[in-house]
Amino acid sequence: MKRKQIHLGLSILTAAILIGCGGGGGGTTLPATGTLAVNSSPTGGKIYLNGVDTGSTTNTTLTVPRGNQTVRIEVTQSGKTYRADRTVAVSASATVQVSFTQRKIESTPAAVTIFVGQNRSLTARALTAAGDPIAGVTFTWQSANPAVATVSSAGVVTGVAIGTTHVIATDTQSGIGLMIPVAISDFPPPPQ
């Protein structure tokens, strides 16, 4: 019986310590979420949070987990889709603001259609809102799906497998990227 009393006594003592601590050392516990205002010009951009479509469009406020969040905004203007990625630390509240109207990005060609194993070079340039070229802008290149097409740091697209994807040319000054459509098809059958 004495053993049971000691065991019970330790259990009550342990429970008293755990309840007294409250998990936070007696301090105030912060909420697990904060608010994130996501704005763009023009409005209506699709919002992705950490790679997941939120189902929301820009000029809205989202409730998000505290900590670093990666926000992607995609806006379509004049038949071209632009995107911007921003990482923001959310505590109580934070704001992401992206203007897609200050500059434009053009690619040559505007879309790529090649066969598996073929290459095509892309070039990109940044323009002011008035259409004037912006000197000294460099671009990074990224494939949205490297299993379908890859792209080199020089903008050379290579067809890997049949399918469609996008190559993104990102202006390193503004962080805004142009999504360039890419279609890869199989080689045509040999003539008979």
Buried (B, 14 or more C-beta within 10 A) or exposed (E): EEEEEEEEEEEEEEEEEEEEEEEEEEEEEEEEEBEBBBBBBEEEBBBBBEEEEBEBBBBEEBEBEBEEBEBBBBBBEEEBBBBBBBEBEBEEEBEBEBBBEEBBBBBEEEEBBBEBEBEBEBEBBBBEEEEEEBEEBEBBBBBBBEEBBBBEEEBEBBBBEEBBBBBBBBBEEBEBBBBBBBBBBEEEEEEE
